[in-house]
Amino acid sequence: MGRRGKSRLIPRLMLNGYGGVSMITLNRLGHNDEPFHLNTDMIVTVESTPDTVITLATGAKVVVAETPAEVAAAVRAYRAEVLGEALKRRGAPQRQPPVAPLPREPPRLSAVEDEPR
């Protein structure tokens, strides 16, 4: 059971036409049969008051059925997908050969005795 007495809703990732993720899918509170897609870059804050309120960069507020933890998990999954796709397109990181330390000469310091006074 969810926190509001209904079955727990799991935020999903929306795939774009290229097989990658473009947004997260959430449900407005009280409209579980009408999911909407949200660009995670627009999220400023996610609060629990006790309903989950998402404040967007435009100043708009959206009340959703998911918990703040579920929204955060969907955002993390979205960003991990974006970074994973970027790394895949870039190719495997090239390993640099280890850098040999520069040869060092022994110190050229010598002891100097004080002159007697």
LINURTA-V763674 format. One record per helix or strand of 2 or more residues. SS is the DSSP state (hx for helix, st for strand). FROM is the first residue (numbers start at 1). TO is the last residue. Records with the same first field share a line. If there is no record, write none. Layout:
SS = FROM-TO  FROM-TO
This chain:
st = 12-15  21-28  35-38  43-48  52-56  61-64
hx = 40-42  68-90
